[in-house]
Amino acid sequence: MKRLSITVRVTLGFLCATAVLYTLTAAFIYERMEFALNRSIADVPADNHAERNARIRHRDEALDELLGQLAIAFAGTLLVGGLVGYRVARAALDPVERMRQRAAEASDDPSFRLPVPDTRDELSRLAETLNELLTRVEVAVRREQRLVSDASHELRTPLSQLLLQADLALSRERTQGELRDALVQIQHDTRRLVRLANDLLLIARADERQLALRREPVGVRAAAEQARERFADTARGAGRTIAVDADPGLRVTADPARLAQLLDALVDNALAHGAGTITISAAAQGASVALHVTDEGRGFPADFRDRAFDRFATADTGRVGAANGLGLAIVAALAEAHGGTASAANRPEGGADVWAELPAASPAPHALSPGVLSR
């Protein structure tokens, strides 16, 4: 049965149900007819043998005729029922066959969609649901294709630099100083490659929901101050300052290491593409805590802000969290892995504001107090 088409199986099922129903109906009719004829025989006096025998012959002939008519009707019913059932099943499954043919014809095109029957029934809803699924698959495929293309482009530069430095070092006899300079450059490019590989691995694990997190209550102010200390030398070398403005009572439920990575990406983004003082602040927002990193630069270009969190997103005056354009993508991935969100906007007074909302560890005692500013 499993090797038969659905149309044939539906037809056979319909015929079986019809046969059972017809058999029960015919048995009932036969029994009632036999009962009526037997009563007519019982009404004849026992000593009237001729009449009694005549009625018995009449009963037997009538029952035989009834059986013959029922058999003919049974065959006709199955034939008509089979034809009707097959046509109905074909008509019901034709939209499915058209969807299958469409999928087979355009299996290599991620933008193809299934035809939606104009029936507003289960099949049309199935086609709409499958088309929505195909849309999500297409978006994922396009994103992965763009990621591979962008990653290849980003990998090409440091790999070319590595090869160039090695070729130059080997092209002729070099002094110890020249070899050391070449090794320093190779070390720089290798670190860039390692950072890019780690960033891509983090994003891939986040996409697959396999990013390991050790969730625990983490004090926001302490985490912000640690981030400030990690970038103190870099900020000082650039003539910049980093301030922390967060209530000591605010806590989030997060992995401490991943929270530090998120803050580092935000601060690195502000250092690389902003100007003036960088402020790490936090504010309670219902069941979440918003971690803001602001600067006093030019902010986001209008045509870039909506795609600032895209992987390898770049703009002439745009802002991305790292040289490879994955910084804010990592912020978004880490925020979503914790059950939060990431956003970006330009400040009315100038500069950019990038923030991540993470689940609060406990109800925040009160909102942000502007008075707790430290440098």
N, C-alpha and C positions, 0 to 999 in steps of 0.2 A: 504493500500500500504506500510506503514512504517514497517509492520510486515514481509513483503516479503524480501527475500535475495536480495542483490545488483544485483546478476546475473539475477534473475528473473525480477527485475525492469528494468534493462538495456535491457533485451530481449523484455519485454512488450513495453518499449519506442521505441525500434527499430521497432517492429511490428506496433505500432500506426503510426509512421512516414511513414512506407511503405504503410499502408492502405490508409492514406490520399493522398500520392503521387499517388498510383495506382488508387484511386477513381477519382482524378482530371484528370489523363491521360485517364481513361476509359470514363469519361464524355465528354472529348474533342473528342475522337475517335467516340463515339456514335453520338455527335452533327454533326460532319463533315460527317459521313456516312448518317445521316438523311437528311442533307442539300443537299448532292449529289443526293440522291434518289428522294427528292422532286423536284429538278430541272429537273430530267428525266421525272417526271410526268407532270411538267408544260410545257414541250416541246410538249406534245401530244395535238392535236386540241381538243377544248372543245366538238365538236359534235361526236368525236370518243370515245364513252362511253365504248366499249368493251376493247379497248387498255388501256384506262385510268384506268378502274377497275382492269385490269390484273397487271398493274404496281403498283397500290396501294397495291394489295395482295402481290406482290413481295417485296415491301418495308417493309410491316409489317412482312413478313416471315424473311426477311434479318435482320431486327432490332431485332426480337425475337431470331434468331440464334446468332446474335452478343452478345445480352445480356447473353445468355446461355454460350457462349464461354468465355466471360469476367468474368462471375461468376466462371466458372471452373478455369480459369487462376488466378483469385483472390484468390481462395482457395489454389491452388498450390503454388502461390507466398507467401502467409502467412505461409504455412507449411514449405517450403524450407527456407524462411527468418527467421522463428522462430528457426529452427534447426541451421542454420548458425549463427544467432545472439547469440544464447545460447552458442554455441561452442566458438565463438570469445570472448564473455564476460567471459566464464570460463577460457579460455587461458590467458586473460588479468589479471584476478584476482587470478589465481592460485598462483603466487608469494606472494601475500598478505596473502592468506590462509596458505602458508608454513611459513611465518613470524609469523602469529598468533599462529600456532601450536608450533613453536619453542619457542615463548614467554611463552606459557602455560606450556610446558614441563619443562622449566628451570626458572620458575618465582621466585624461592627461591635462585637462584644463581646470585649474583650481577655481576659476570664476564661473563655471557652469552651474546652472540651477535646474531643479526638476520642474516639469510642468505641473501646475496646480489645477486640478479639476474644478470646474465651476459648479460644484454640487453642494458646497457648504456642509459636508458631512464628515465622517471619520477620515475618509481618504484625503479630502482636501486639507483637513487639519494635520494629517500625517505629512503631506507634502510640504506644508508651510513650516512644520517643525523641523523636517529634514533640511529645508532650505536655510532656516536659521542656523542649524548645525553646520551646514556647508559654508555659511558666511563666516562663522567663527573659525572654521578650519582654514578658510582662505586667508583670513586676517593673520592667523598663526603662521601659515606657510609664508606669506609675504614678509612677515616680521622676521622669521628665521632666515629667509633668503637675504633680507637686508642686513641681518646680523652677521651672516657668514661673509657677505660682501664687504661690510664695514670692518669686520675683524681682519679679513685678509688684507685690506688696505692698511690698517693700523699695524699689522704684523710686518708688512713689507718694509716699512721705513726702518725700524730698529734692526731687522734682519739684514737689510742692505748695508746699514751702518756697520754692523758687526763684520760682515764679509769684507767691506771696504777697509776697515781698520786692520783686519788680519792680512789682507793682501798688501796693504801699504807696509805693514811691519815686516813682511816676508819678501818684499820686492828687492831689498838690498840690505846690506849690513847696517844695523842701527845701534846707536849708543844706548846705554842703560837708561838714560833719561827719556829718550824717545820711546823705548819699549814700555817704560812705566806709564808714559802719557797714553800710549795706545791701550794698555791694559785698563787704565782708569776709564777711558772712553768705552771700552768693551764692557766694563763693569756697569757703567751708567746705562748702556743700552740693554744689558741683560736684566738689570733691575726693572727697567721699563717693561720688558717682555714678561717677567715674572708677575709684575703688578697687573698687567693686562690679562694674563692667564688666570690669576686669582679672581679678578673682577668677573670675567666671563664664567668661571666655575660657580661663583656665588649666584649670579643671575640665573644660570641654568638650574641650579638646585632650587632656587626660589620658584622658578617657573614650574618645576616638577613637584613642588611642595615637599621637598626632601631636605630643606634647610634645618639643620639641627639647632634647636633653641633650648636653653636652660632658663626657663622663666622664673623670675623672682622679683620681689619688690626692690626697686632701685631708686635712690634719691636723685632727683633731677639736678639739683644745684651741685652736688658733689661730682656727678658725671660731667656737667658743664665746666666746672673748674678744672677737672682733669684734662678735658679737651683744650682748654685755654693754655694749660701748662705745656701740653704736647706741641703746641704751635707758637709758643712764646718766642723762641729764637727766630723762627721764620718771620713772624709778624714784626719783630724788632728790626730784623735786617731789611724789611721793606718799608720801615718807618710807619708802621701801623700799630694799633692797639686793639686788644680784645677785652671786652667787658662781659661780665656775667650778671644777669638780672633775673633771679629766680627765687621763689619762696622756698626756704629750707624744708618746709613741710610737704612739698609736692613730691609724689613718688609715682612711678609707672611700673607696670608689670612687664618686664623685658629681660632678655638675655644681656647681662652686663657687657660682654665683649661685643655683641652686635650693636648695642646702643652706642658704645664708644665708636664703633666703625661708622655708624650713621652720623653722629656728631662730627667726626673727623671729615667726612665727605662734605657736610654742610659748611664747615669752617674753611676747608680747602677750597671750596667753590667760591666763597666770599673773598678769600685772599687772592685767588688767581684772577678773578674777574670783577671784583668790586673795588671800592676805594674808601678811605677814611676809617673810622672806628667800626669794628665788627662787634655786634652785641648778641650774645646768646641769652635768650630769655625763655620763660615758660609761663603758661597760663592755664588754669583749670577751665575746661569746657565740658560740663556735665560729667559723663563717665570717662572722659578722655583728658589727656594733658597735651597741649600743643607746645612743641619745642620749636622756637623761632630762632633763626639766624639772619640778622639784618646787616646791611652795610650802607655806605653813603655814596655809592657810585652812581653810574648812569642807569642802572636797572636793566630790565629785559627789553629788547626790541619788541615792538608790538606784534610782529609776525613770528616771533620765536617763543613767546611765553607758553603758548598752548602745547608746544612739543618739547619743552625744556627737559622733560623727564624721559624722552625717547632715548633709546640706546644709540650712542655715537652721535647724539644731536649736537650740531655746531652751528654757529652763526658768526658773521664777521665781527659783530659786537656782542655776540651772545655769551651765554654763561653755561659752562658745564663743569661738573665737579672735579674733573681730572683732565690731564692732557689728552687722554684717550676718549673723552666724551662719555664716560660711563658713571661719573660721580653721582649725578642726580638720579640716574637710572638705578643705581645701587640704593640710594635713599628711598626711592619708591618701593623697590623690592623688599628692603628690610622693614619698612613701615607696613606693607601689606602682609608680610610674613608674621608680624606681631598682631595682625588684626586691625591695623590702622590705615591711615592715608597720608599722602604727601601732596603739598600744594605750593604754588609760587605766585607772587604778585609784586607789583611795583608799589613802593611806599609813596603816599601823597607828598611828603617832604623831600623825596628823592631817594634813590637807592632801591635795592631789591630786598624782598622778604621771602625767604624760603622756610617752610615749616613742615613738620611731621606730627601727626596726631597719633598718640599711642594710648592704649588702655590704662586708666589710672589704677594704681594698686589699692587705693582706698579713697573715699570721698575727700577731695581737697579741702583744707580748712577754710581757705578764702582765696580770692582771686589774686592776681599778680600785684605785688606792692612795688611801685616804682622807686621807693626809697632804698631798696636793697641793691644798690649798684656798686660793684667792686671792679677794680682794675688790677 
